[in-house]
């Protein structure tokens, strides 16, 4: 801002002082906002500055709480031959992983090959792992990435993973509790996505690993039902169908008590098949009827048709094997099949509504005689009970 040589005058006296109009450029927005530099988020954690023992403890903590492994422990002590492993842990399916920390400021292809051969060649072989993870705090170059691929191709029985500072940091970005314990409160505030409430949060017990284990497994595996199902399959293979029914009942009740109703219903369907194979069509029909109405309520026409067809085939097979059998022997199954067949037709063809035939009499008849007049109902309330 400059002033005229003649000084500032009044309006109308030499033009030294003037009224600024509202549209004058002086009232315009600034061409550039001059902001005060702020302290940015940390891009990386200072892994290279850690003590060797602390780096190993950090890796062990990550294996338990970030990777969800079990039986995590340090492998050996400092100065001891460690087979190229610093920390080991086991996944839910029993696969062992080994992590190796290399606090190098630069890391080349030869360093990676030596790290792998410390386990595969120079190691004692007493503790083989299925996955070897090498952790380094420095940049991973293109040459190292090429060597990593070569080593994986030459070691088909071993999965080799290389984690640099960015990969390690990504795993800790939303774990301010771990970052606070190993790097301090200020570092956690500048690095993590959220600020921790207390400065240090104690490491949880193994219950978190137990939850991670259960999350990886199906309800049958988590509850031990898979053993009961395997026993039932073996009983069926040995033609002991009643023995299979007993095991399936145990599995179904265990799943139902644990809140897995859908899985319990699937086991009930298998139990119905076992009862059919055992010749108990009435009890099997009762189970299939429950499943039938569940599918009907859900509007599952294909499921309804499949269940009705299964019971019909079972009745026809029973009649073919014993043509002289009376319908009274499978009276419940016949009645339930008749109702299922009517309801199935209604679901498939709701208009027009056919008439419901007279219910089968208790007199003599054949179990295989499933033909008759067109089946239907004048109303929708066909569900027994």
C-alpha positions in Angstrom: 0.0 0.0 0.0 1.6 3.3 -1.1 0.7 6.9 -0.4 0.8 9.8 -2.9 3.8 12.2 -2.7 1.5 15.0 -1.7 0.2 13.3 1.4 -3.4 12.4 2.3 -5.9 15.1 1.6 -9.6 15.5 2.0 -12.3 14.7 -0.4 -12.4 17.1 -3.3 -8.9 18.5 -2.4 -6.4 17.0 -4.8 -8.0 13.5 -4.7 -5.8 12.3 -1.8 -8.8 10.9 0.1 -11.6 9.1 -1.6 -14.7 7.0 -0.9 -14.2 3.3 -1.6 -17.2 1.8 -3.5 -18.7 -1.5 -2.4 -17.6 -3.3 -5.6 -14.0 -2.2 -5.2 -11.4 -5.0 -5.5 -10.2 -4.2 -2.0 -13.4 -5.9 -0.7 -12.7 -9.1 -2.8 -11.7 -12.4 -1.2 -8.0 -13.0 -0.8 -6.2 -14.6 -3.7 -4.5 -17.2 -1.3 -5.3 -18.4 2.2 -2.1 -18.3 4.3 -2.7 -21.2 6.8 -0.6 -21.9 9.8 1.2 -25.3 9.3 -0.4 -28.0 11.4 1.2 -31.1 12.9 0.2 -33.9 10.4 -0.5 -37.5 11.1 2.5 -39.8 11.3 2.9 -41.9 8.2 4.9 -44.6 9.9 5.8 -45.8 13.4 9.4 -45.7 14.5 9.9 -49.5 14.5 13.7 -49.1 13.8 14.2 -47.2 17.0 12.8 -50.0 19.2 14.9 -52.3 21.3 15.2 -55.8 19.8 13.3 -57.4 22.7 10.5 -54.8 22.5 10.1 -55.4 18.8 9.7 -59.1 19.4 7.1 -58.4 22.2 5.2 -56.1 19.7 5.1 -58.9 17.1 3.8 -61.3 19.8 1.1 -58.9 20.8 0.1 -58.4 17.2 -0.1 -62.2 16.6 -2.6 -62.5 19.5 -4.8 -59.4 19.2 -4.5 -58.4 15.5 -3.9 -61.7 13.7 -6.1 -63.8 16.1 -3.6 -66.6 16.6 -3.4 -69.0 19.5 -0.6 -70.5 21.6 1.6 -67.4 20.8 5.0 -67.4 22.3 8.6 -66.2 21.8 10.7 -68.8 20.1 14.1 -69.1 22.0 16.1 -66.4 23.6 18.5 -63.7 22.4 21.8 -65.1 21.2 20.3 -68.6 20.8 19.8 -70.4 17.5 16.2 -69.8 16.8 15.6 -71.5 13.4 14.9 -68.2 11.8 11.8 -67.6 14.1 11.2 -64.9 16.7 7.5 -65.5 17.5 5.3 -68.5 16.6 1.5 -69.0 16.9 -1.2 -71.4 15.7 -4.4 -70.6 13.7 -7.8 -72.1 14.5 -7.3 -74.8 12.0 -4.0 -75.9 13.5 -1.7 -74.2 11.0 1.5 -72.8 12.6 2.8 -69.4 11.6 6.3 -68.1 12.4 7.2 -64.3 12.5 10.8 -63.1 12.1 11.7 -59.5 12.9 14.7 -57.9 11.1 15.5 -54.3 12.3 17.5 -53.3 9.2 17.7 -49.8 7.9 18.1 -51.2 4.3 16.9 -54.6 3.2 18.0 -56.3 0.0 17.3 -59.5 -1.9 20.2 -61.3 -0.3 18.9 -60.4 3.2 15.5 -61.9 2.4 17.0 -65.1 1.1 19.2 -65.4 4.1 16.2 -64.9 6.4 14.3 -67.7 4.7 17.2 -70.1 4.6 17.8 -69.5 8.3 14.6 -71.5 8.7 14.5 -73.8 5.7 18.3 -74.7 5.3 20.2 -73.7 8.4 17.4 -74.4 10.9 17.2 -77.5 12.9 13.9 -78.5 11.4 12.5 -79.1 14.9 9.7 -76.6 14.5 8.5 -76.3 10.9 5.8 -73.7 10.1 3.4 -73.4 7.2 3.8 -69.6 6.9 6.9 -67.6 7.5 6.4 -63.8 7.9 9.4 -61.6 7.8 8.9 -58.1 9.3 11.3 -55.2 8.4 11.1 -51.5 9.3 12.5 -50.1 6.1 11.3 -49.7 2.5 10.7 -52.8 0.4 12.3 -52.4 -3.0 11.2 -53.8 -6.3 14.2 -56.2 -6.3 13.2 -57.6 -2.9 9.6 -58.1 -4.2 11.0 -60.1 -7.1 13.1 -62.2 -4.8 10.0 -62.8 -2.6 8.2 -64.3 -5.5 11.2 -66.5 -6.4 11.5 -67.8 -2.9 7.8 -68.7 -2.8 8.0 -70.6 -6.1 11.1 -72.5 -4.9 9.5 -73.4 -1.5 6.0 -74.7 -2.5 5.3 -76.1 1.0 6.0 -72.8 2.7 4.1 -69.5 2.3 6.6 -66.6 2.7 5.2 -63.1 3.5 7.2 -59.9 3.8 5.8 -57.0 5.9 7.3 -53.6 5.7 6.7 -50.5 7.9 3.5 -49.6 6.0 2.0 -53.1 6.2 2.8 -53.3 10.0 1.5 -49.8 10.5 -1.8 -50.5 8.7 -2.4 -53.4 11.1 -1.9 -51.0 14.1 -3.6 -47.9 12.7 -6.9 -48.7 14.6 -5.2 -50.1 17.7 -4.3 -47.1 19.8 -4.0 -49.3 22.9 -1.1 -51.3 21.4 0.6 -48.2 19.9 0.3 -46.3 23.2 1.9 -49.1 25.2 4.9 -49.5 22.8 5.3 -45.9 21.4 3.6 -43.6 23.9 0.4 -41.5 24.1 1.6 -38.7 21.8 2.6 -41.1 19.1 -0.7 -42.9 19.3 -2.6 -39.5 19.0 -0.6 -38.6 15.8 -0.7 -42.1 14.2 -3.9 -43.8 15.1 -7.3 -43.1 13.7 -8.8 -42.7 17.2 -7.3 -41.3 20.4 -7.2 -43.8 23.2 -9.1 -42.9 26.4 -6.6 -44.3 29.0 -2.9 -44.0 28.3 -2.3 -47.8 28.5 -4.8 -50.6 28.2 -3.7 -53.9 29.6 -3.5 -56.8 27.2 -6.6 -59.0 27.4 -6.5 -62.7 28.2 -6.9 -65.7 25.9 -10.7 -65.2 25.7 -10.2 -63.0 22.7 -8.3 -65.7 21.0 -11.1 -68.1 21.9 -13.6 -65.8 20.3 -11.5 -65.5 17.1 -11.2 -69.3 17.0 -15.0 -69.7 17.3 -15.7 -67.1 14.6 -13.5 -69.0 12.2 -15.5 -72.2 12.7 -19.0 -73.4 11.8 -21.5 -73.9 14.7 -21.1 -77.7 14.2 -17.3 -77.4 14.8 -17.5 -74.9 17.6 -20.1 -77.0 19.5 -18.5 -80.4 18.8 -21.6 -81.4 16.8 -19.4 -82.5 13.9 -18.3 -85.5 15.9 -21.9 -86.6 16.4 -22.7 -86.1 12.7 -19.6 -88.3 11.8 -20.9 -91.0 14.2 -24.3 -90.8 12.6 -22.8 -91.2 9.2 -20.8 -94.2 10.3 -24.0 -95.8 11.8 -25.8 -95.3 8.5 -23.0 -96.8 6.6 -23.2 -99.9 8.8 -27.0 -100.0 8.2 -27.7 -99.2 11.9 -30.2 -96.4 11.1 -31.7 -96.3 14.6 -28.2 -95.7 15.9 -27.8 -92.8 13.4 -31.1 -91.4 14.6 -29.9 -91.3 18.2 -26.7 -89.4 17.3 -28.7 -86.9 15.1 -31.1 -86.3 18.0 -28.2 -85.3 20.2 -26.8 -83.0 17.5 -30.1 -81.4 16.8 -30.8 -80.7 20.5 -27.3 -79.3 21.1 -27.7 -76.9 18.1 -31.2 -75.8 19.2 -30.1 -75.1 22.8 -27.3 -72.9 21.5 -29.6 -70.8 19.4 -28.7 -72.3 15.9 -32.3 -73.1 14.9 -31.5 -73.1 11.2 -28.7 -75.7 11.6 -30.9 -77.7 13.9 -33.6 -77.8 11.2 -31.1 -79.1 8.7 -30.1 -81.9 11.1 -33.8 -82.7 11.6 -34.2 -83.2 7.9 -31.3 -85.7 8.0 -32.9 -87.4 11.0 -36.1 -87.8 8.9 -34.1 -89.6 6.2 -32.6 -91.9 8.8 -36.0 -92.7 10.2 -37.2 -93.5 6.6 -34.3 -95.8 6.2 -35.2 -97.4 9.5 -38.8 -98.0 8.4 -40.4 -95.6 10.8 -42.4 -93.5 8.3 -44.9 -92.0 10.7 -42.2 -90.3 12.8 -40.3 -89.3 9.7 -43.5 -87.8 8.3 -44.0 -85.7 11.4 -40.5 -84.2 11.1 -41.0 -83.6 7.4 -44.4 -82.0 8.1 -42.7 -79.5 10.4 -40.1 -78.6 7.8 -42.9 -78.5 5.1 -44.9 -75.8 7.0 -41.7 -73.8 7.8 -41.0 -73.7 4.0 -44.6 -72.9 3.2 -44.6 -70.0 5.7 -41.5 -68.7 4.0 -43.1 -68.9 0.6 -40.5 -71.4 -0.6 -42.4 -73.4 -3.3 -39.3 -75.4 -4.3 -38.6 -76.4 -0.7 -42.3 -77.4 -0.2 -42.2 -79.5 -3.3 -39.0 -81.2 -2.4 -40.2 -82.2 1.1 -43.6 -83.5 -0.2 -41.8 -85.5 -2.9 -39.4 -87.1 -0.4 -42.3 -88.4 1.8 -44.2 -89.6 -1.3 -41.2 -91.5 -2.6 -40.7 -93.1 0.9 -44.3 -94.3 0.9 -44.1 -95.7 -2.6 -40.9 -97.5 -1.8 -42.5 -99.0 1.4 -45.4 -100.2 -0.7 -43.2 -101.7 -3.4 -41.1 -103.6 -0.8 -44.2 -105.0 1.0 -47.3 -105.0 -1.3 -49.4 -106.6 1.3 -49.0 -103.9 3.9 -52.0 -102.1 5.2 -52.4 -98.4 5.1 -53.0 -98.5 8.9 -49.3 -99.3 9.3 -48.4 -95.9 7.9 -51.7 -94.1 8.5 -50.1 -90.9 10.0 -47.6 -90.7 7.1 -50.4 -91.1 4.5 -52.6 -88.4 6.1 -49.7 -86.0 6.4 -48.7 -86.6 2.8 -52.3 -86.0 1.6 -52.4 -82.6 3.4 -48.9 -81.7 2.1 -50.0 -82.6 -1.5 -53.1 -80.4 -1.2 -51.2 -77.5 0.3 -48.5 -77.8 -2.4 -51.0 -77.6 -5.1 -52.6 -74.6 -3.5 -49.2 -72.8 -3.3 -48.5 -73.7 -7.0 -52.0 -73.0 -8.3 -54.0 -70.8 -5.9 -56.7 -70.0 -8.5 -59.3 -71.6 -8.8 -59.5 -73.3 -5.4 -60.3 -77.0 -5.9 -62.4 -79.0 -3.5 -60.8 -81.0 -0.7 -61.4 -84.7 -1.1 -62.8 -86.8 1.7 -60.0 -87.8 4.2 -58.8 -91.4 3.9 -60.7 -93.9 6.0 -59.1 -96.0 8.6 -60.2 -99.1 6.7 -57.9 -101.5 4.8 -55.9 -100.0 2.0 -52.5 -100.0 0.5 -49.6 -97.7 1.6 -48.6 -97.3 -2.0 -52.0 -96.2 -3.2 -51.3 -92.5 -3.3 -53.5 -91.7 -6.4 -57.0 -90.3 -6.2 -59.1 -87.4 -7.2 -57.5 -84.0 -7.7 -56.4 -82.7 -4.3 -57.2 -79.3 -2.9 -59.2 -77.4 -0.3 -62.0 -74.9 -0.1 -60.0 -73.0 2.6 -56.4 -72.3 3.4 -56.3 -73.6 7.0 -54.9 -77.1 6.3 -52.1 -77.1 8.8 -52.7 -79.9 11.3 -52.9 -78.9 14.9 
